[in-house]
C-alpha cells in the first residue's frame, strides 16, 4: 500500500521558506537564559602517532599539547554567550580541581556560576579524549558519577532554579544523564518557566522521556526519537509520525528531531516542516546538539516563532559541525 504524507506536512521548498533570518540576529543579544543540566569538561590530549606499541596492538601517541573545553550544559552556556546572551548555569561539580577549572572557564566565557552546586560525593564530569594532530580520536576516558542528585544537593539545585528563573527570558534543560536532571529538578524548572510565562526547551535523553511534560519544546536526535517511540525513521512520512508520537509520550506540544545529514524536522500542532541540512563540510559533530538547543532557545526568548527559531538553529548547526570538538557559533557567522 502506498503511504501518503499528511496534507499539513511542508517540505523545504514549500511556502514561506524564510531563508532570510538576518532581521532576527540583532534581537538575540542581551537576553538571560537559565541553563539547567549536566556541566562537564572536555579534555583533549593531542599528539602524533608514528608507531604501534610493542606491548599491545595500540598506537603510541607522542604528546604535543592538551586543551580543556566546556562540554555538556557548560558548552550550551558558552554557545549562548557567543551569541550575545547571558547564561546562568545550574549544575553540579565535584569538590576537585576539575570543578574549579570548569567554574573558572564558565566565568571567563561570561556565564553566571551562582547556580553551580558542589557535591563532595562525586567527581566533576570530564571526558578525556586522546586525539592525533589530524583530529582522529584514538581513545576516550570518562570520569563521572551518573547517580541522580538527591537529598541536600537536589534541594540546592531546585532552590537555585527557582531563584534564577525570576530574571530569565527562557529556561533550557540540557540532559546528559549525569545526575542533575532528576524528575524533581526538571519539574521545578518547567514549573518556574510556567510561573514566569517564559519558554522552556529540552535537549532530552531517552530514559527521562517522562520528565519533560509541560516543556515548550523537546529536541531529540533521530536515534533518540526512534528509541522513545519504538518506531523506525526512513522518510518524511515516518519522521512526521514519529515526531507526533514523541509529543504524545513526552507531553511536549512541539518537537524538533535533528537528523544529521537529513536536516531537521519540526512538529507543531497542525504543522510539520522539513528543514534541509545546511552543513557545507562536516569535521566533527561533537557538541552540535548544544549549539542547536542554545540557538533555538535564545531565538524563542527574543520573540521568534518556532519555525524561525528552528531555521536559525539549523543554520548554526551547519556551521558548528565544520569545527573540531565542542565549539560555538557567533552572530557574525550566522549573518
Legacy VTK file of the C-alpha trace (Angstrom):
# vtk DataFile Version 3.0
C-alpha trace
ASCII
DATASET POLYDATA
POINTS 335 float
0.000 0.000 0.000
1.360 3.429 -0.918
1.790 5.749 2.039
0.589 9.330 1.620
2.110 12.193 3.569
-0.339 14.220 5.658
-1.642 17.355 3.956
-0.211 19.640 6.643
3.346 18.482 6.034
5.600 21.128 4.484
8.829 20.267 2.721
11.885 22.500 2.334
10.628 24.051 -0.874
7.092 24.847 0.275
5.562 28.140 1.321
7.415 30.729 3.370
10.958 29.347 3.097
12.159 32.161 5.413
15.731 31.859 4.211
16.498 35.445 5.295
16.727 35.410 9.055
19.161 38.305 9.440
16.446 40.518 10.947
16.361 38.169 13.969
20.039 38.479 14.831
20.011 41.944 16.458
17.235 40.734 18.767
19.309 37.856 20.201
21.749 39.873 22.298
21.071 40.789 25.901
18.642 38.045 26.922
19.268 35.919 30.018
18.820 32.165 29.598
18.731 29.783 32.554
20.636 26.604 31.651
19.828 23.615 33.867
21.842 20.484 33.207
24.970 18.395 33.269
28.074 20.551 33.044
31.322 18.845 32.094
34.878 19.370 30.930
36.124 18.112 27.589
39.848 17.379 27.906
41.842 16.802 24.726
45.283 15.158 24.821
46.763 15.825 21.398
49.802 14.218 19.790
51.178 12.370 16.801
51.135 8.654 16.005
54.209 7.163 14.386
54.233 3.542 15.560
52.315 0.730 17.221
53.166 -0.222 20.774
55.315 -3.371 21.177
53.324 -4.125 24.330
49.878 -4.328 22.705
48.320 -3.644 19.286
47.569 0.003 20.081
49.037 3.246 18.675
51.684 5.125 20.624
50.731 8.801 20.835
53.607 11.228 21.251
52.237 14.045 23.429
52.217 17.522 21.882
49.703 19.562 23.892
46.425 19.417 25.783
43.277 21.520 25.729
40.292 21.946 28.012
36.907 22.976 26.655
33.485 23.405 28.156
31.242 20.408 27.496
27.631 19.356 28.005
25.460 22.057 29.554
28.574 24.192 30.008
29.064 24.149 26.231
25.425 25.195 25.856
26.194 28.176 28.093
29.294 29.006 26.039
27.183 28.948 22.870
24.672 31.332 24.426
27.433 33.709 25.483
28.930 33.639 21.963
25.536 34.677 20.594
25.409 37.710 22.879
23.182 36.286 25.607
23.773 35.929 29.325
23.750 32.317 30.514
23.017 31.472 34.150
24.027 27.869 34.833
22.553 25.407 37.338
24.567 22.196 37.607
26.851 20.050 39.760
30.629 19.833 40.078
32.783 17.806 42.428
34.988 19.224 45.136
38.049 18.835 42.943
40.484 20.670 40.679
38.370 19.933 37.611
35.375 21.588 39.256
37.390 24.737 39.898
38.692 24.654 36.332
35.140 24.344 34.993
33.830 27.199 37.128
36.702 29.413 36.025
36.164 28.582 32.360
32.462 29.411 32.619
33.293 32.710 34.296
35.817 33.577 31.569
33.112 32.914 28.992
30.901 35.379 30.849
28.371 32.868 32.180
26.902 33.085 35.663
28.029 30.354 38.062
25.918 31.129 41.152
23.761 28.133 40.312
26.628 25.627 40.376
26.360 23.244 43.341
29.415 21.448 44.729
28.844 17.801 45.633
31.807 16.337 47.554
30.428 12.825 46.975
31.057 12.878 43.211
33.732 13.927 40.755
33.345 16.645 38.158
32.310 15.048 34.868
35.292 15.013 32.491
35.798 13.339 29.130
39.443 12.883 28.214
39.966 12.235 24.510
43.309 11.175 23.063
43.443 12.539 19.525
46.045 12.875 16.804
47.163 16.147 15.270
44.791 15.294 12.397
41.841 15.220 14.823
41.487 11.440 14.758
40.302 10.078 18.104
42.380 7.226 19.498
40.650 6.692 22.862
38.299 8.322 25.361
38.277 8.090 29.154
35.184 9.225 31.095
35.402 10.414 34.699
31.861 10.643 36.028
29.249 9.771 38.601
25.841 9.459 36.980
23.623 8.866 40.020
20.704 11.289 40.178
21.129 14.116 42.658
19.250 13.566 45.889
18.890 14.964 49.385
20.529 18.311 50.113
22.188 18.510 46.677
18.867 18.071 44.860
17.218 20.622 47.155
20.005 23.097 46.423
19.520 22.608 42.675
15.772 23.245 42.936
16.363 26.351 45.062
18.808 27.797 42.527
16.460 27.033 39.627
13.594 28.847 41.323
15.736 31.864 42.201
17.496 32.290 38.866
14.353 31.755 36.779
12.984 35.070 38.051
15.333 37.037 35.763
15.448 34.657 32.784
13.836 35.037 29.372
13.769 31.268 28.821
14.767 28.021 30.531
16.936 25.428 28.802
17.268 21.879 30.151
20.402 20.091 28.910
20.143 16.450 29.967
23.209 14.212 29.618
22.148 11.625 32.222
24.876 12.686 34.634
22.615 13.305 37.630
21.416 16.908 37.508
18.145 16.436 35.620
16.155 14.411 38.112
12.369 14.294 37.999
12.143 16.939 40.750
14.684 19.308 39.200
13.079 19.044 35.770
9.622 19.640 37.232
10.900 22.658 39.162
12.450 24.158 36.020
9.288 23.647 33.944
7.045 24.982 36.726
9.252 28.051 37.172
9.084 28.772 33.448
5.283 28.475 33.549
5.033 30.864 36.503
7.057 33.500 34.686
5.452 32.947 31.294
8.687 32.019 29.525
9.504 29.129 27.146
11.381 26.025 28.242
13.292 23.893 25.737
14.761 20.462 26.448
17.693 18.569 24.926
16.495 15.165 26.169
17.694 11.689 26.966
15.573 8.581 26.384
15.369 7.235 29.985
13.960 10.584 31.121
11.290 10.911 28.421
8.544 11.338 31.030
10.474 14.020 32.949
9.777 16.810 30.460
5.977 17.062 30.481
4.856 20.657 30.047
8.005 21.885 28.297
7.551 24.132 25.261
9.806 22.075 23.009
11.860 18.878 23.094
14.746 18.249 20.653
15.681 14.551 20.348
18.020 13.360 17.627
16.632 10.720 15.269
18.108 7.798 17.252
16.597 9.090 20.490
13.240 9.639 18.780
13.294 6.079 17.468
14.215 4.678 20.881
11.454 6.582 22.699
8.736 5.628 20.227
9.964 2.188 19.076
9.467 3.445 15.525
11.789 3.467 12.507
12.547 6.687 10.639
13.161 6.063 6.945
11.469 9.011 5.226
9.358 12.109 5.763
6.201 10.142 6.493
7.999 8.114 9.169
9.621 11.111 10.823
6.344 13.018 10.947
4.564 10.125 12.634
7.493 9.631 14.992
7.521 13.309 15.980
3.829 13.205 16.796
4.356 10.123 18.941
7.284 11.803 20.751
4.947 14.697 21.535
2.368 12.305 22.989
4.866 10.330 25.087
6.778 13.315 26.482
3.844 15.660 26.976
5.640 18.358 24.966
3.497 20.112 22.360
6.363 20.866 19.984
9.124 18.515 18.813
12.270 19.178 16.772
14.002 15.991 15.587
17.592 16.524 14.437
18.537 14.129 11.634
22.195 14.779 10.813
22.763 14.984 7.069
18.975 14.820 6.576
18.454 18.111 8.378
15.711 18.643 10.951
12.006 18.005 11.324
9.814 20.454 13.265
6.445 19.248 14.540
3.949 21.747 15.931
0.182 21.312 16.361
-1.245 21.215 12.840
2.066 21.596 11.014
5.152 19.534 10.151
8.118 21.228 8.497
11.190 19.603 6.919
14.397 21.644 7.180
17.264 20.527 4.900
20.774 20.303 6.362
22.924 23.389 5.801
26.370 21.940 6.559
28.946 22.590 3.854
31.660 20.423 5.409
31.441 18.103 8.416
34.541 17.959 10.606
33.129 16.890 13.993
29.544 16.587 15.245
30.618 16.715 18.917
28.521 19.340 20.691
26.338 20.140 17.677
23.224 19.440 19.736
24.410 22.018 22.278
24.590 24.650 19.552
21.139 23.716 18.260
19.397 23.959 21.633
21.234 27.169 22.587
20.370 28.959 19.334
16.802 27.691 19.367
16.102 28.718 22.955
17.677 32.137 22.567
15.650 32.793 19.418
12.445 31.861 21.254
13.386 34.186 24.128
13.842 37.004 21.593
10.311 36.548 20.265
10.988 34.414 17.179
8.398 31.890 16.061
9.135 28.199 16.450
9.795 27.898 12.724
12.122 30.901 12.690
13.966 29.582 15.745
14.329 26.114 14.184
15.664 27.519 10.913
18.196 29.674 12.750
19.286 26.663 14.848
19.623 24.617 11.666
21.909 27.259 10.212
24.027 27.322 13.388
24.350 23.524 13.320
25.598 23.663 9.738
28.384 25.986 10.854
29.466 24.281 14.074
29.892 20.786 12.574
32.690 22.240 10.461
34.712 22.860 13.647
36.651 20.407 15.819
35.317 19.396 19.207
32.743 21.300 21.272
32.589 24.732 19.631
30.450 27.856 19.425
28.911 29.978 16.674
28.968 33.766 16.696
26.368 36.237 15.475
28.752 37.251 12.719
28.907 33.675 11.447
25.123 33.439 11.403
24.663 36.645 9.425
LINES 1 336
335 0 1 2 3 4 5 6 7 8 9 10 11 12 13 14 15 16 17 18 19 20 21 22 23 24 25 26 27 28 29 30 31 32 33 34 35 36 37 38 39 40 41 42 43 44 45 46 47 48 49 50 51 52 53 54 55 56 57 58 59 60 61 62 63 64 65 66 67 68 69 70 71 72 73 74 75 76 77 78 79 80 81 82 83 84 85 86 87 88 89 90 91 92 93 94 95 96 97 98 99 100 101 102 103 104 105 106 107 108 109 110 111 112 113 114 115 116 117 118 119 120 121 122 123 124 125 126 127 128 129 130 131 132 133 134 135 136 137 138 139 140 141 142 143 144 145 146 147 148 149 150 151 152 153 154 155 156 157 158 159 160 161 162 163 164 165 166 167 168 169 170 171 172 173 174 175 176 177 178 179 180 181 182 183 184 185 186 187 188 189 190 191 192 193 194 195 196 197 198 199 200 201 202 203 204 205 206 207 208 209 210 211 212 213 214 215 216 217 218 219 220 221 222 223 224 225 226 227 228 229 230 231 232 233 234 235 236 237 238 239 240 241 242 243 244 245 246 247 248 249 250 251 252 253 254 255 256 257 258 259 260 261 262 263 264 265 266 267 268 269 270 271 272 273 274 275 276 277 278 279 280 281 282 283 284 285 286 287 288 289 290 291 292 293 294 295 296 297 298 299 300 301 302 303 304 305 306 307 308 309 310 311 312 313 314 315 316 317 318 319 320 321 322 323 324 325 326 327 328 329 330 331 332 333 334
